Amino acid sequence: MTISEGTIYKIDLEDKGQDFTTFYVENGVIIHVEPFQGWVWRGKQFTQTSFAAGDPLIFKDGPRLNYHVAAVKAIRPIFSYEFWLKKVDHLARGPAGVDNFTDTTGAKKRGDPWIQMYLAEMTPAQALDMELAAEAV
């Protein structure tokens, strides 16, 4: 799959017991990692301009990763992450009663809880409902 501007790629890796099995990549740069080690990999850039099952992953600033690509899925969000967060904030003004709700609940910080909902292609309303339900528990 050739990299397209504005598209996020979910790259599943061969699972050999490592702490990270999925990279989300935008414009060749890792923006999110699952399930662990986001702090290690976020911001690293690949040399590739396309990804396919079986490919090795090679970083611009270092060696090749020992885990090959298992699968690639293109995610084409309607909104940028920043705009999506603003829509959540707008919706949150009523039930949460605060401006910048996503900032106060960890957006764009280590362990960002919002990016997973964005990458799962939830609408801002669905994400807010899920967050408010979690806070109510």
N, CA, C and O atoms as a GROMACS GRO file, in nm:
protein
  548
    1MET      N    1   0.085  -0.116   0.000
    1MET     CA    2   0.000   0.000   0.000
    1MET      C    3   0.091   0.123   0.000
    1MET      O    4   0.172   0.140   0.091
    2THR      N    5   0.077   0.209  -0.100
    2THR     CA    6   0.159   0.328  -0.111
    2THR      C    7   0.105   0.439  -0.020
    2THR      O    8  -0.016   0.459  -0.012
    3ILE      N    9   0.195   0.509   0.048
    3ILE     CA   10   0.156   0.615   0.140
    3ILE      C   11   0.085   0.727   0.066
    3ILE      O   12   0.133   0.776  -0.036
    4SER      N   13  -0.030   0.768   0.121
    4SER     CA   14  -0.110   0.878   0.068
    4SER      C   15  -0.119   0.987   0.173
    4SER      O   16  -0.137   0.957   0.291
    5GLU      N   17  -0.105   1.112   0.132
    5GLU     CA   18  -0.116   1.226   0.223
    5GLU      C   19  -0.253   1.223   0.290
    5GLU      O   20  -0.354   1.203   0.224
    6GLY      N   21  -0.257   1.243   0.423
    6GLY     CA   22  -0.383   1.249   0.496
    6GLY      C   23  -0.440   1.114   0.534
    6GLY      O   24  -0.545   1.107   0.598
    7THR      N   25  -0.372   1.006   0.497
    7THR     CA   26  -0.418   0.873   0.533
    7THR      C   27  -0.332   0.820   0.647
    7THR      O   28  -0.210   0.840   0.648
    8ILE      N   29  -0.396   0.754   0.741
    8ILE     CA   30  -0.323   0.690   0.851
    8ILE      C   31  -0.323   0.541   0.821
    8ILE      O   32  -0.424   0.485   0.780
    9TYR      N   33  -0.209   0.478   0.842
    9TYR     CA   34  -0.197   0.335   0.817
    9TYR      C   35  -0.182   0.261   0.949
    9TYR      O   36  -0.097   0.293   1.032
   10LYS      N   37  -0.268   0.161   0.967
   10LYS     CA   38  -0.256   0.070   1.081
   10LYS      C   39  -0.169  -0.045   1.033
   10LYS      O   40  -0.209  -0.122   0.946
   11ILE      N   41  -0.051  -0.056   1.089
   11ILE     CA   42   0.044  -0.159   1.048
   11ILE      C   43   0.056  -0.260   1.161
   11ILE      O   44   0.114  -0.232   1.266
   12ASP      N   45   0.002  -0.379   1.137
   12ASP     CA   46   0.014  -0.488   1.234
   12ASP      C   47   0.143  -0.561   1.207
   12ASP      O   48   0.177  -0.591   1.092
   13LEU      N   49   0.216  -0.590   1.314
   13LEU     CA   50   0.345  -0.658   1.302
   13LEU      C   51   0.331  -0.806   1.334
   13LEU      O   52   0.235  -0.848   1.400
   14GLU      N   53   0.427  -0.883   1.288
   14GLU     CA   54   0.435  -1.022   1.332
   14GLU      C   55   0.443  -1.022   1.484
   14GLU      O   56   0.518  -0.944   1.542
   15ASP      N   57   0.366  -1.107   1.547
   15ASP     CA   58   0.367  -1.112   1.693
   15ASP      C   59   0.463  -1.222   1.738
   15ASP      O   60   0.436  -1.341   1.723
   16LYS      N   61   0.574  -1.178   1.793
   16LYS     CA   62   0.673  -1.271   1.845
   16LYS      C   63   0.690  -1.250   1.995
   16LYS      O   64   0.796  -1.278   2.052
   17GLY      N   65   0.582  -1.200   2.058
   17GLY     CA   66   0.584  -1.179   2.202
   17GLY      C   67   0.636  -1.042   2.245
   17GLY      O   68   0.654  -1.018   2.364
   18GLN      N   69   0.659  -0.953   2.149
   18GLN     CA   70   0.709  -0.820   2.184
   18GLN      C   71   0.598  -0.734   2.245
   18GLN      O   72   0.480  -0.769   2.237
   19ASP      N   73   0.637  -0.623   2.307
   19ASP     CA   74   0.542  -0.534   2.376
   19ASP      C   75   0.462  -0.445   2.281
   19ASP      O   76   0.370  -0.376   2.326
   20PHE      N   77   0.495  -0.443   2.156
   20PHE     CA   78   0.425  -0.358   2.058
   20PHE      C   79   0.391  -0.445   1.938
   20PHE      O   80   0.476  -0.518   1.887
   21THR      N   81   0.266  -0.436   1.892
   21THR     CA   82   0.225  -0.519   1.779
   21THR      C   83   0.160  -0.437   1.668
   21THR      O   84   0.137  -0.488   1.558
   22THR      N   85   0.130  -0.310   1.696
   22THR     CA   86   0.063  -0.227   1.597
   22THR      C   87   0.121  -0.087   1.598
   22THR      O   88   0.133  -0.024   1.704
   23PHE      N   89   0.156  -0.039   1.480
   23PHE     CA   90   0.197   0.101   1.461
   23PHE      C   91   0.090   0.170   1.379
   23PHE      O   92   0.038   0.114   1.283
   24TYR      N   93   0.056   0.292   1.418
   24TYR     CA   94  -0.027   0.379   1.335
   24TYR      C   95   0.068   0.482   1.276
   24TYR      O   96   0.138   0.551   1.350
   25VAL      N   97   0.068   0.493   1.144
   25VAL     CA   98   0.167   0.574   1.074
   25VAL      C   99   0.097   0.676   0.986
   25VAL      O  100   0.006   0.643   0.910
   26GLU      N  101   0.142   0.801   0.996
   26GLU     CA  102   0.090   0.909   0.912
   26GLU      C  103   0.209   0.977   0.846
   26GLU      O  104   0.300   1.022   0.915
   27ASN      N  105   0.207   0.986   0.714
   27ASN     CA  106   0.317   1.047   0.638
   27ASN      C  107   0.452   0.985   0.674
   27ASN      O  108   0.553   1.054   0.679
   28GLY      N  109   0.452   0.854   0.698
   28GLY     CA  110   0.576   0.783   0.726
   28GLY      C  111   0.623   0.792   0.871
   28GLY      O  112   0.727   0.735   0.905
   29VAL      N  113   0.548   0.863   0.956
   29VAL     CA  114   0.586   0.884   1.096
   29VAL      C  115   0.490   0.809   1.188
   29VAL      O  116   0.368   0.814   1.169
   30ILE      N  117   0.544   0.741   1.288
   30ILE     CA  118   0.461   0.669   1.385
   30ILE      C  119   0.392   0.771   1.475
   30ILE      O  120   0.457   0.854   1.538
   31ILE      N  121   0.257   0.764   1.481
   31ILE     CA  122   0.181   0.856   1.565
   31ILE      C  123   0.120   0.787   1.686
   31ILE      O  124   0.081   0.853   1.783
   32HIS      N  125   0.110   0.653   1.682
   32HIS     CA  126   0.052   0.579   1.795
   32HIS      C  127   0.100   0.435   1.787
   32HIS      O  128   0.124   0.382   1.679
   33VAL      N  129   0.115   0.372   1.905
   33VAL     CA  130   0.162   0.234   1.914
   33VAL      C  131   0.070   0.159   2.009
   33VAL      O  132   0.027   0.213   2.110
   34GLU      N  133   0.041   0.034   1.976
   34GLU     CA  134  -0.038  -0.051   2.065
   34GLU      C  135   0.033  -0.184   2.083
   34GLU      O  136   0.103  -0.225   1.991
   35PRO      N  137   0.020  -0.253   2.194
   35PRO     CA  138  -0.045  -0.203   2.313
   35PRO      C  139   0.046  -0.122   2.403
   35PRO      O  140  -0.003  -0.046   2.487
   36PHE      N  141   0.178  -0.135   2.390
   36PHE     CA  142   0.271  -0.066   2.479
   36PHE      C  143   0.386  -0.003   2.400
   36PHE      O  144   0.398  -0.023   2.279
   37GLN      N  145   0.468   0.072   2.470
   37GLN     CA  146   0.593   0.131   2.420
   37GLN      C  147   0.573   0.248   2.324
   37GLN      O  148   0.662   0.277   2.243
   38GLY      N  149   0.459   0.315   2.331
   38GLY     CA  150   0.440   0.433   2.248
   38GLY      C  151   0.547   0.537   2.270
   38GLY      O  152   0.590   0.603   2.176
   39TRP      N  153   0.592   0.552   2.394
   39TRP     CA  154   0.694   0.651   2.427
   39TRP      C  155   0.827   0.620   2.356
   39TRP      O  156   0.906   0.712   2.333
   40VAL      N  157   0.851   0.496   2.323
   40VAL     CA  158   0.975   0.459   2.254
   40VAL      C  159   0.966   0.488   2.105
   40VAL      O  160   1.061   0.540   2.045
   41TRP      N  161   0.852   0.455   2.044
   41TRP     CA  162   0.840   0.455   1.898
   41TRP      C  163   0.776   0.579   1.838
   41TRP      O  164   0.804   0.613   1.723
   42ARG      N  165   0.691   0.649   1.914
   42ARG     CA  166   0.619   0.764   1.860
   42ARG      C  167   0.718   0.868   1.807
   42ARG      O  168   0.814   0.904   1.874
   43GLY      N  169   0.692   0.915   1.685
   43GLY     CA  170   0.778   1.016   1.622
   43GLY      C  171   0.886   0.960   1.532
   43GLY      O  172   0.945   1.033   1.453
   44LYS      N  173   0.913   0.830   1.543
   44LYS     CA  174   1.014   0.769   1.455
   44LYS      C  175   0.958   0.762   1.313
   44LYS      O  176   0.838   0.748   1.292
   45GLN      N  177   1.049   0.772   1.217
   45GLN     CA  178   1.008   0.776   1.076
   45GLN      C  179   1.068   0.660   0.999
   45GLN      O  180   1.183   0.621   1.021
   46PHE      N  181   0.987   0.605   0.908
   46PHE     CA  182   1.032   0.495   0.823
   46PHE      C  183   1.089   0.548   0.692
   46PHE      O  184   1.057   0.659   0.650
   47THR      N  185   1.174   0.468   0.630
   47THR     CA  186   1.227   0.504   0.498
   47THR      C  187   1.130   0.468   0.387
   47THR      O  188   1.137   0.525   0.278
   48GLN      N  189   1.039   0.375   0.414
   48GLN     CA  190   0.947   0.326   0.312
   48GLN      C  191   0.845   0.431   0.267
   48GLN      O  192   0.806   0.520   0.343
   49THR      N  193   0.804   0.417   0.142
   49THR     CA  194   0.692   0.497   0.091
   49THR      C  195   0.572   0.406   0.063
   49THR      O  196   0.470   0.452   0.012
   50SER      N  197   0.585   0.277   0.097
   50SER     CA  198   0.473   0.184   0.088
   50SER      C  199   0.495   0.072   0.189
   50SER      O  200   0.608   0.045   0.232
   51PHE      N  201   0.385   0.007   0.224
   51PHE     CA  202   0.390  -0.103   0.321
   51PHE      C  203   0.306  -0.219   0.269
   51PHE      O  204   0.198  -0.198   0.214
   52ALA      N  205   0.356  -0.341   0.287
   52ALA     CA  206   0.282  -0.461   0.248
   52ALA      C  207   0.320  -0.574   0.342
   52ALA      O  208   0.427  -0.573   0.402
   53ALA      N  209   0.231  -0.672   0.355
   53ALA     CA  210   0.258  -0.788   0.439
   53ALA      C  211   0.390  -0.852   0.398
   53ALA      O  212   0.418  -0.870   0.279
   54GLY      N  213   0.471  -0.885   0.497
   54GLY     CA  214   0.601  -0.947   0.474
   54GLY      C  215   0.716  -0.850   0.466
   54GLY      O  216   0.832  -0.890   0.476
   55ASP      N  217   0.686  -0.720   0.450
   55ASP     CA  218   0.792  -0.620   0.441
   55ASP      C  219   0.864  -0.602   0.574
   55ASP      O  220   0.802  -0.610   0.680
   56PRO      N  221   0.996  -0.579   0.568
   56PRO     CA  222   1.066  -0.535   0.689
   56PRO      C  223   1.038  -0.386   0.707
   56PRO      O  224   1.000  -0.317   0.612
   57LEU      N  225   1.056  -0.335   0.828
   57LEU     CA  226   1.040  -0.192   0.853
   57LEU      C  227   1.178  -0.133   0.885
   57LEU      O  228   1.248  -0.181   0.973
   58ILE      N  229   1.214  -0.030   0.810
   58ILE     CA  230   1.346   0.031   0.825
   58ILE      C  231   1.328   0.176   0.866
   58ILE      O  232   1.255   0.252   0.802
   59PHE      N  233   1.394   0.215   0.975
   59PHE     CA  234   1.384   0.351   1.026
   59PHE      C  235   1.486   0.443   0.960
   59PHE      O  236   1.597   0.400   0.926
   60LYS      N  237   1.450   0.569   0.941
   60LYS     CA  238   1.542   0.666   0.882
   60LYS      C  239   1.662   0.688   0.972
   60LYS      O  240   1.773   0.711   0.923
   61ASP      N  241   1.642   0.682   1.103
   61ASP     CA  242   1.751   0.712   1.195
   61ASP      C  243   1.814   0.587   1.257
   61ASP      O  244   1.878   0.595   1.362
   62GLY      N  245   1.795   0.475   1.194
   62GLY     CA  246   1.851   0.356   1.256
   62GLY      C  247   1.825   0.230   1.179
   62GLY      O  248   1.796   0.233   1.059
   63PRO      N  249   1.837   0.119   1.248
   63PRO     CA  250   1.832  -0.011   1.183
   63PRO      C  251   1.692  -0.056   1.144
   63PRO      O  252   1.592   0.013   1.167
   64ARG      N  253   1.687  -0.170   1.086
   64ARG     CA  254   1.564  -0.238   1.047
   64ARG      C  255   1.504  -0.303   1.171
   64ARG      O  256   1.576  -0.350   1.259
   65LEU      N  257   1.371  -0.304   1.177
   65LEU     CA  258   1.300  -0.367   1.288
   65LEU      C  259   1.300  -0.518   1.265
   65LEU      O  260   1.288  -0.563   1.151
   66ASN      N  261   1.314  -0.595   1.371
   66ASN     CA  262   1.319  -0.741   1.359
   66ASN      C  263   1.184  -0.807   1.336
   66ASN      O  264   1.176  -0.929   1.323
   67TYR      N  265   1.078  -0.729   1.330
   67TYR     CA  266   0.943  -0.782   1.310
   67TYR      C  267   0.891  -0.729   1.177
   67TYR      O  268   0.894  -0.609   1.152
   68HIS      N  269   0.843  -0.818   1.093
   68HIS     CA  270   0.792  -0.778   0.963
   68HIS      C  271   0.644  -0.740   0.970
   68HIS      O  272   0.575  -0.770   1.068
   69VAL      N  273   0.599  -0.675   0.866
   69VAL     CA  274   0.460  -0.634   0.855
   69VAL      C  275   0.374  -0.760   0.838
   69VAL      O  276   0.402  -0.843   0.752
   70ALA      N  277   0.269  -0.771   0.920
   70ALA     CA  278   0.174  -0.882   0.905
   70ALA      C  279   0.053  -0.838   0.823
   70ALA      O  280   0.002  -0.916   0.742
   71ALA      N  281   0.008  -0.714   0.843
   71ALA     CA  282  -0.109  -0.662   0.770
   71ALA      C  283  -0.106  -0.510   0.772
   71ALA      O  284  -0.048  -0.448   0.862
   72VAL      N  285  -0.170  -0.451   0.672
   72VAL     CA  286  -0.180  -0.305   0.661
   72VAL      C  287  -0.324  -0.268   0.631
   72VAL      O  288  -0.388  -0.328   0.545
   73LYS      N  289  -0.374  -0.168   0.704
   73LYS     CA  290  -0.509  -0.117   0.678
   73LYS      C  291  -0.500   0.035   0.667
   73LYS      O  292  -0.439   0.100   0.752
   74ALA      N  293  -0.560   0.090   0.564
   74ALA     CA  294  -0.565   0.235   0.548
   74ALA      C  295  -0.685   0.289   0.624
   74ALA      O  296  -0.796   0.238   0.611
   75ILE      N  297  -0.662   0.393   0.704
   75ILE     CA  298  -0.769   0.463   0.776
   75ILE      C  299  -0.773   0.604   0.718
   75ILE      O  300  -0.673   0.676   0.720
   76ARG      N  301  -0.887   0.641   0.666
   76ARG     CA  302  -0.900   0.773   0.604
   76ARG      C  303  -0.999   0.857   0.684
   76ARG      O  304  -1.117   0.866   0.649
   77PRO      N  305  -0.949   0.920   0.792
   77PRO     CA  306  -1.039   0.998   0.874
   77PRO      C  307  -1.097   1.117   0.798
   77PRO      O  308  -1.031   1.175   0.712
   78ILE      N  309  -1.220   1.152   0.832
   78ILE     CA  310  -1.285   1.266   0.770
   78ILE      C  311  -1.219   1.395   0.818
   78ILE      O  312  -1.202   1.490   0.741
   79PHE      N  313  -1.182   1.398   0.947
   79PHE     CA  314  -1.122   1.517   1.007
   79PHE      C  315  -0.981   1.487   1.053
   79PHE      O  316  -0.947   1.372   1.080
   80SER      N  317  -0.898   1.590   1.063
   80SER     CA  318  -0.768   1.574   1.127
   80SER      C  319  -0.792   1.548   1.275
   80SER      O  320  -0.900   1.576   1.326
   81TYR      N  321  -0.693   1.496   1.343
   81TYR     CA  322  -0.707   1.466   1.486
   81TYR      C  323  -0.737   1.595   1.564
   81TYR      O  324  -0.822   1.595   1.653
   82GLU      N  325  -0.668   1.703   1.531
   82GLU     CA  326  -0.688   1.830   1.601
   82GLU      C  327  -0.832   1.880   1.585
   82GLU      O  328  -0.895   1.923   1.682
   83PHE      N  329  -0.886   1.874   1.463
   83PHE     CA  330  -1.022   1.919   1.438
   83PHE      C  331  -1.122   1.828   1.509
   83PHE      O  332  -1.221   1.876   1.564
   84TRP      N  333  -1.097   1.698   1.508
   84TRP     CA  334  -1.182   1.600   1.577
   84TRP      C  335  -1.187   1.632   1.726
   84TRP      O  336  -1.295   1.628   1.786
   85LEU      N  337  -1.071   1.662   1.787
   85LEU     CA  338  -1.068   1.699   1.929
   85LEU      C  339  -1.149   1.825   1.956
   85LEU      O  340  -1.219   1.834   2.057
   86LYS      N  341  -1.142   1.923   1.864
   86LYS     CA  342  -1.220   2.046   1.880
   86LYS      C  343  -1.369   2.015   1.877
   86LYS      O  344  -1.447   2.077   1.950
   87LYS      N  345  -1.409   1.921   1.793
   87LYS     CA  346  -1.551   1.883   1.788
   87LYS      C  347  -1.594   1.815   1.919
   87LYS      O  348  -1.704   1.839   1.968
   88VAL      N  349  -1.506   1.732   1.975
   88VAL     CA  350  -1.536   1.670   2.105
   88VAL      C  351  -1.550   1.780   2.210
   88VAL      O  352  -1.645   1.779   2.289
   89ASP      N  353  -1.456   1.875   2.212
   89ASP     CA  354  -1.461   1.986   2.309
   89ASP      C  355  -1.591   2.064   2.296
   89ASP      O  356  -1.652   2.101   2.397
   90HIS      N  357  -1.633   2.090   2.173
   90HIS     CA  358  -1.757   2.164   2.151
   90HIS      C  359  -1.876   2.087   2.210
   90HIS      O  360  -1.961   2.146   2.276
   91LEU      N  361  -1.882   1.959   2.186
   91LEU     CA  362  -1.990   1.876   2.239
   91LEU      C  363  -1.985   1.866   2.391
   91LEU      O  364  -2.089   1.853   2.457
   92ALA      N  365  -1.863   1.871   2.448
   92ALA     CA  366  -1.845   1.853   2.592
   92ALA      C  367  -1.886   1.976   2.673
   92ALA      O  368  -1.906   1.966   2.794
   93ARG      N  369  -1.899   2.090   2.609
   93ARG     CA  370  -1.933   2.212   2.683
   93ARG      C  371  -2.064   2.195   2.760
   93ARG      O  372  -2.079   2.249   2.869
   94GLY      N  373  -2.159   2.121   2.702
   94GLY     CA  374  -2.287   2.099   2.772
   94GLY      C  375  -2.273   2.003   2.889
   94GLY      O  376  -2.282   2.047   3.004
   95PRO      N  377  -2.250   1.873   2.864
   95PRO     CA  378  -2.249   1.776   2.973
   95PRO      C  379  -2.133   1.791   3.070
   95PRO      O  380  -2.150   1.770   3.190
   96ALA      N  381  -2.015   1.827   3.021
   96ALA     CA  382  -1.899   1.837   3.110
   96ALA      C  383  -1.884   1.978   3.167
   96ALA      O  384  -1.825   1.997   3.273
   97GLY      N  385  -1.939   2.076   3.095
   97GLY     CA  386  -1.937   2.214   3.143
   97GLY      C  387  -1.801   2.279   3.144
   97GLY      O  388  -1.780   2.374   3.219
   98VAL      N  389  -1.708   2.230   3.064
   98VAL     CA  390  -1.573   2.291   3.060
   98VAL      C  391  -1.529   2.311   2.916
   98VAL      O  392  -1.569   2.238   2.825
   99ASP      N  393  -1.447   2.411   2.897
   99ASP     CA  394  -1.380   2.430   2.768
   99ASP      C  395  -1.256   2.341   2.767
   99ASP      O  396  -1.204   2.306   2.873
  100ASN      N  397  -1.211   2.305   2.651
  100ASN     CA  398  -1.089   2.224   2.636
  100ASN      C  399  -1.094   2.095   2.717
  100ASN      O  400  -0.996   2.057   2.782
  101PHE      N  401  -1.207   2.029   2.713
  101PHE     CA  402  -1.227   1.904   2.787
  101PHE      C  403  -1.122   1.800   2.750
  101PHE      O  404  -1.071   1.730   2.838
  102THR      N  405  -1.089   1.789   2.622
  102THR     CA  406  -0.993   1.687   2.581
  102THR      C  407  -0.854   1.716   2.637
  102THR      O  408  -0.780   1.623   2.670
  103ASP      N  409  -0.817   1.844   2.649
  103ASP     CA  410  -0.687   1.879   2.709
  103ASP      C  411  -0.681   1.835   2.855
  103ASP      O  412  -0.580   1.782   2.900
  104THR      N  413  -0.790   1.857   2.927
  104THR     CA  414  -0.792   1.824   3.070
  104THR      C  415  -0.804   1.674   3.094
  104THR      O  416  -0.784   1.628   3.207
  105THR      N  417  -0.836   1.599   2.991
  105THR     CA  418  -0.847   1.453   3.007
  105THR      C  419  -0.738   1.378   2.932
  105THR      O  420  -0.752   1.259   2.905
  106GLY      N  421  -0.629   1.447   2.897
  106GLY     CA  422  -0.509   1.378   2.848
  106GLY      C  423  -0.480   1.380   2.700
  106GLY      O  424  -0.387   1.312   2.656
  107ALA      N  425  -0.556   1.455   2.620
  107ALA     CA  426  -0.528   1.459   2.476
  107ALA      C  427  -0.387   1.510   2.449
  107ALA      O  428  -0.341   1.606   2.510
  108LYS      N  429  -0.320   1.444   2.356
  108LYS     CA  430  -0.186   1.480   2.309
  108LYS      C  431  -0.079   1.472   2.418
  108LYS      O  432   0.026   1.534   2.409
  109LYS      N  433  -0.109   1.395   2.521
  109LYS     CA  434  -0.011   1.372   2.628
  109LYS      C  435   0.021   1.222   2.629
  109LYS      O  436  -0.050   1.142   2.568
  110ARG      N  437   0.127   1.187   2.699
  110ARG     CA  438   0.163   1.046   2.709
  110ARG      C  439   0.043   0.967   2.760
  110ARG      O  440  -0.019   1.004   2.860
  111GLY      N  441   0.009   0.860   2.692
  111GLY     CA  442  -0.106   0.778   2.728
  111GLY      C  443  -0.238   0.836   2.680
  111GLY      O  444  -0.344   0.803   2.734
  112ASP      N  445  -0.233   0.923   2.580
  112ASP     CA  446  -0.351   0.991   2.525
  112ASP      C  447  -0.467   0.894   2.507
  112ASP      O  448  -0.458   0.803   2.424
  113PRO      N  449  -0.578   0.911   2.584
  113PRO     CA  450  -0.690   0.819   2.571
  113PRO      C  451  -0.777   0.847   2.449
  113PRO      O  452  -0.854   0.760   2.407
  114TRP      N  453  -0.766   0.965   2.392
  114TRP     CA  454  -0.853   1.004   2.281
  114TRP      C  455  -0.807   0.946   2.148
  114TRP      O  456  -0.891   0.917   2.062
  115ILE      N  457  -0.677   0.929   2.129
  115ILE     CA  458  -0.629   0.887   1.998
  115ILE      C  459  -0.680   0.749   1.961
  115ILE      O  460  -0.705   0.721   1.843
  116GLN      N  461  -0.697   0.662   2.059
  116GLN     CA  462  -0.747   0.528   2.028
  116GLN      C  463  -0.890   0.534   1.974
  116GLN      O  464  -0.926   0.460   1.883
  117MET      N  465  -0.971   0.624   2.031
  117MET     CA  466  -1.109   0.637   1.983
  117MET      C  467  -1.111   0.699   1.843
  117MET      O  468  -1.192   0.662   1.759
  118TYR      N  469  -1.020   0.794   1.819
  118TYR     CA  470  -1.008   0.856   1.686
  118TYR      C  471  -0.966   0.752   1.583
  118TYR      O  472  -1.024   0.743   1.474
  119LEU      N  473  -0.865   0.674   1.617
  119LEU     CA  474  -0.815   0.572   1.523
  119LEU      C  475  -0.914   0.458   1.503
  119LEU      O  476  -0.910   0.389   1.401
  120ALA      N  477  -1.004   0.437   1.600
  120ALA     CA  478  -1.109   0.337   1.586
  120ALA      C  479  -1.225   0.392   1.502
  120ALA      O  480  -1.327   0.326   1.484
  121GLU      N  481  -1.209   0.513   1.453
  121GLU     CA  482  -1.305   0.581   1.366
  121GLU      C  483  -1.438   0.608   1.435
  121GLU      O  484  -1.543   0.606   1.371
  122MET      N  485  -1.432   0.634   1.567
  122MET     CA  486  -1.552   0.675   1.638
  122MET      C  487  -1.584   0.820   1.602
  122MET      O  488  -1.494   0.898   1.570
  123THR      N  489  -1.709   0.856   1.606
  123THR     CA  490  -1.746   0.996   1.588
  123THR      C  491  -1.710   1.070   1.717
  123THR      O  492  -1.695   1.007   1.822
  124PRO      N  493  -1.695   1.202   1.711
  124PRO     CA  494  -1.671   1.277   1.835
  124PRO      C  495  -1.779   1.252   1.940
  124PRO      O  496  -1.747   1.242   2.059
  125ALA      N  497  -1.904   1.241   1.899
  125ALA     CA  498  -2.013   1.216   1.995
  125ALA      C  499  -1.998   1.080   2.061
  125ALA      O  500  -2.018   1.067   2.182
  126GLN      N  501  -1.963   0.977   1.984
  126GLN     CA  502  -1.944   0.844   2.040
  126GLN      C  503  -1.829   0.843   2.141
  126GLN      O  504  -1.838   0.783   2.248
  127ALA      N  505  -1.720   0.911   2.105
  127ALA     CA  506  -1.603   0.916   2.192
  127ALA      C  507  -1.636   0.989   2.323
  127ALA      O  508  -1.597   0.944   2.430
  128LEU      N  509  -1.707   1.100   2.313
  128LEU     CA  510  -1.744   1.175   2.433
  128LEU      C  511  -1.835   1.090   2.522
  128LEU      O  512  -1.816   1.086   2.643
  129ASP      N  513  -1.932   1.024   2.463
  129ASP     CA  514  -2.021   0.937   2.542
  129ASP      C  515  -1.943   0.831   2.616
  129ASP      O  516  -1.970   0.803   2.733
  130MET      N  517  -1.845   0.771   2.548
  130MET     CA  518  -1.764   0.667   2.610
  130MET      C  519  -1.682   0.724   2.725
  130MET      O  520  -1.673   0.664   2.832
  131GLU      N  521  -1.622   0.840   2.704
  131GLU     CA  522  -1.541   0.904   2.809
  131GLU      C  523  -1.626   0.943   2.928
  131GLU      O  524  -1.586   0.919   3.042
  132LEU      N  525  -1.741   1.002   2.904
  132LEU     CA  526  -1.827   1.044   3.014
  132LEU      C  527  -1.878   0.922   3.093
  132LEU      O  528  -1.890   0.927   3.215
  133ALA      N  529  -1.909   0.814   3.022
  133ALA     CA  530  -1.952   0.690   3.089
  133ALA      C  531  -1.841   0.634   3.176
  133ALA      O  532  -1.867   0.585   3.286
  134ALA      N  533  -1.717   0.640   3.128
  134ALA     CA  534  -1.602   0.591   3.204
  134ALA      C  535  -1.578   0.676   3.328
  134ALA      O  536  -1.543   0.624   3.434
  135GLU      N  537  -1.597   0.808   3.315
  135GLU     CA  538  -1.578   0.897   3.430
  135GLU      C  539  -1.687   0.877   3.535
  135GLU      O  540  -1.664   0.901   3.654
  136ALA      N  541  -1.805   0.834   3.492
  136ALA     CA  542  -1.917   0.816   3.584
  136ALA      C  543  -1.902   0.692   3.672
  136ALA      O  544  -1.968   0.680   3.775
  137VAL      N  545  -1.815   0.602   3.633
  137VAL     CA  546  -1.798   0.476   3.707
  137VAL      C  547  -1.722   0.497   3.834
  137VAL      O  548  -1.698   0.402   3.909
   0.00000   0.00000   0.00000
